[in-house]
Amino acid sequence: MPTTLDDKARITARVPAALRDTLEQAAQLQGATLNQFVVRSAFAEAQRILERETVIRLSQWDAQRVFALLEAPPEATRALKEAAQSYRRQVRA
């Protein structure tokens, strides 16, 4: 789906000449413009960070434990029941 100029935003960065040279060299090796290279690289890193920070990875044993607890949750302790009552009182206030 083509984007219009209204859909685009500009990002500007000032970098040392040596860094720009390195980025340009890498962009040329990939057959991309400097802008394309920087945007693609930043986007890939952003996706990696978002996945790392938002996806929970469990071992097979841990996943089975979670599913078992969801299927048969333990009874609420007295402390948990008191905490829930306290929360309800505070929220209603």
FILOFI-846591 format. One record per residue (C-alpha): residue number from 1; residue in one letter; x negated, y, z. Coordinates in steps of 0.001 Angstrom, whole numbers, plus 500000, padded with zeros to 6 digits. Example, Ala and Ser with C-alpha at 12.3 -4.5 7.8 and 13.67 -1.06 7.14 Angstrom:
BEGIN
{tifi:1, lumlum:A, c1:487700, c2:495500, c3:507800}
{tifi:2, lumlum:S, c1:486330, c2:498940, c3:507140}
END
This chain:
BEGIN
{tifi:1, lumlum:M, c1:500000, c2:500000, c3:500000}
{tifi:2, lumlum:P, c1:498361, c2:503276, c3:498952}
{tifi:3, lumlum:T, c1:497977, c2:505956, c3:501553}
{tifi:4, lumlum:T, c1:498690, c2:509610, c3:501017}
{tifi:5, lumlum:L, c1:496457, c2:512425, c3:502151}
{tifi:6, lumlum:D, c1:498913, c2:512999, c3:505007}
{tifi:7, lumlum:D, c1:498176, c2:509482, c3:506314}
{tifi:8, lumlum:K, c1:494451, c2:510112, c3:506611}
{tifi:9, lumlum:A, c1:492469, c2:511830, c3:509341}
{tifi:10, lumlum:R, c1:488903, c2:513067, c3:509225}
{tifi:11, lumlum:I, c1:486162, c2:511960, c3:511621}
{tifi:12, lumlum:T, c1:482904, c2:513900, c3:511659}
{tifi:13, lumlum:A, c1:479690, c2:512962, c3:513425}
{tifi:14, lumlum:R, c1:476343, c2:514713, c3:513623}
{tifi:15, lumlum:V, c1:473450, c2:512266, c3:513714}
{tifi:16, lumlum:P, c1:469671, c2:512530, c3:513532}
{tifi:17, lumlum:A, c1:468209, c2:512269, c3:510026}
{tifi:18, lumlum:A, c1:466521, c2:508942, c3:510816}
{tifi:19, lumlum:L, c1:469837, c2:507415, c3:511865}
{tifi:20, lumlum:R, c1:471548, c2:508726, c3:508737}
{tifi:21, lumlum:D, c1:468767, c2:507254, c3:506595}
{tifi:22, lumlum:T, c1:469204, c2:503862, c3:508240}
{tifi:23, lumlum:L, c1:472972, c2:503969, c3:507783}
{tifi:24, lumlum:E, c1:472620, c2:505000, c3:504142}
{tifi:25, lumlum:Q, c1:470144, c2:502195, c3:503487}
{tifi:26, lumlum:A, c1:472477, c2:499616, c3:505037}
{tifi:27, lumlum:A, c1:475433, c2:501031, c3:503093}
{tifi:28, lumlum:Q, c1:473507, c2:500777, c3:499823}
{tifi:29, lumlum:L, c1:472609, c2:497163, c3:500553}
{tifi:30, lumlum:Q, c1:476308, c2:496395, c3:500932}
{tifi:31, lumlum:G, c1:477293, c2:498393, c3:497864}
{tifi:32, lumlum:A, c1:479289, c2:500896, c3:499873}
{tifi:33, lumlum:T, c1:479217, c2:504624, c3:500355}
{tifi:34, lumlum:L, c1:477934, c2:505920, c3:503662}
{tifi:35, lumlum:N, c1:481459, c2:506854, c3:504674}
{tifi:36, lumlum:Q, c1:482845, c2:503408, c3:503769}
{tifi:37, lumlum:F, c1:480039, c2:501681, c3:505643}
{tifi:38, lumlum:V, c1:480466, c2:503770, c3:508789}
{tifi:39, lumlum:V, c1:484252, c2:503374, c3:508819}
{tifi:40, lumlum:R, c1:484101, c2:499604, c3:508201}
{tifi:41, lumlum:S, c1:481417, c2:499114, c3:510838}
{tifi:42, lumlum:A, c1:483208, c2:501234, c3:513418}
{tifi:43, lumlum:F, c1:486479, c2:499445, c3:512705}
{tifi:44, lumlum:A, c1:484889, c2:495993, c3:513046}
{tifi:45, lumlum:E, c1:483313, c2:496982, c3:516357}
{tifi:46, lumlum:A, c1:486602, c2:498467, c3:517591}
{tifi:47, lumlum:Q, c1:488411, c2:495221, c3:516771}
{tifi:48, lumlum:R, c1:485715, c2:493195, c3:518571}
{tifi:49, lumlum:I, c1:485995, c2:495371, c3:521684}
{tifi:50, lumlum:L, c1:489797, c2:495290, c3:521691}
{tifi:51, lumlum:E, c1:489819, c2:491515, c3:521369}
{tifi:52, lumlum:R, c1:487236, c2:491129, c3:524133}
{tifi:53, lumlum:E, c1:489190, c2:493399, c3:526465}
{tifi:54, lumlum:T, c1:492724, c2:492205, c3:525708}
{tifi:55, lumlum:V, c1:492471, c2:488475, c3:525015}
{tifi:56, lumlum:I, c1:492213, c2:486106, c3:527945}
{tifi:57, lumlum:R, c1:490268, c2:482971, c3:527182}
{tifi:58, lumlum:L, c1:490778, c2:479923, c3:529360}
{tifi:59, lumlum:S, c1:489089, c2:476574, c3:529408}
{tifi:60, lumlum:Q, c1:491335, c2:473630, c3:528617}
{tifi:61, lumlum:W, c1:491462, c2:472740, c3:532316}
{tifi:62, lumlum:D, c1:492400, c2:476316, c3:533306}
{tifi:63, lumlum:A, c1:495109, c2:476481, c3:530617}
{tifi:64, lumlum:Q, c1:496609, c2:473193, c3:531814}
{tifi:65, lumlum:R, c1:496594, c2:474522, c3:535379}
{tifi:66, lumlum:V, c1:498414, c2:477710, c3:534333}
{tifi:67, lumlum:F, c1:501054, c2:475727, c3:532426}
{tifi:68, lumlum:A, c1:501512, c2:473359, c3:535364}
{tifi:69, lumlum:L, c1:502057, c2:476300, c3:537723}
{tifi:70, lumlum:L, c1:504552, c2:477851, c3:535319}
{tifi:71, lumlum:E, c1:506497, c2:474602, c3:535125}
{tifi:72, lumlum:A, c1:506428, c2:473996, c3:538879}
{tifi:73, lumlum:P, c1:505575, c2:477186, c3:540748}
{tifi:74, lumlum:P, c1:504633, c2:476851, c3:544406}
{tifi:75, lumlum:E, c1:507050, c2:478063, c3:547049}
{tifi:76, lumlum:A, c1:506650, c2:481667, c3:548064}
{tifi:77, lumlum:T, c1:504759, c2:482110, c3:551312}
{tifi:78, lumlum:R, c1:506087, c2:484214, c3:554152}
{tifi:79, lumlum:A, c1:503549, c2:486917, c3:553352}
{tifi:80, lumlum:L, c1:504675, c2:487034, c3:549711}
{tifi:81, lumlum:K, c1:508331, c2:487271, c3:550710}
{tifi:82, lumlum:E, c1:507536, c2:490116, c3:553137}
{tifi:83, lumlum:A, c1:505521, c2:491907, c3:550457}
{tifi:84, lumlum:A, c1:508434, c2:491602, c3:548015}
{tifi:85, lumlum:Q, c1:510872, c2:492992, c3:550600}
{tifi:86, lumlum:S, c1:508500, c2:495859, c3:551367}
{tifi:87, lumlum:Y, c1:508188, c2:496634, c3:547671}
{tifi:88, lumlum:R, c1:511970, c2:496652, c3:547207}
{tifi:89, lumlum:R, c1:512393, c2:499052, c3:550167}
{tifi:90, lumlum:Q, c1:509754, c2:501408, c3:548793}
{tifi:91, lumlum:V, c1:511124, c2:501377, c3:545255}
{tifi:92, lumlum:R, c1:514660, c2:502131, c3:546421}
{tifi:93, lumlum:A, c1:513478, c2:505072, c3:548569}
END
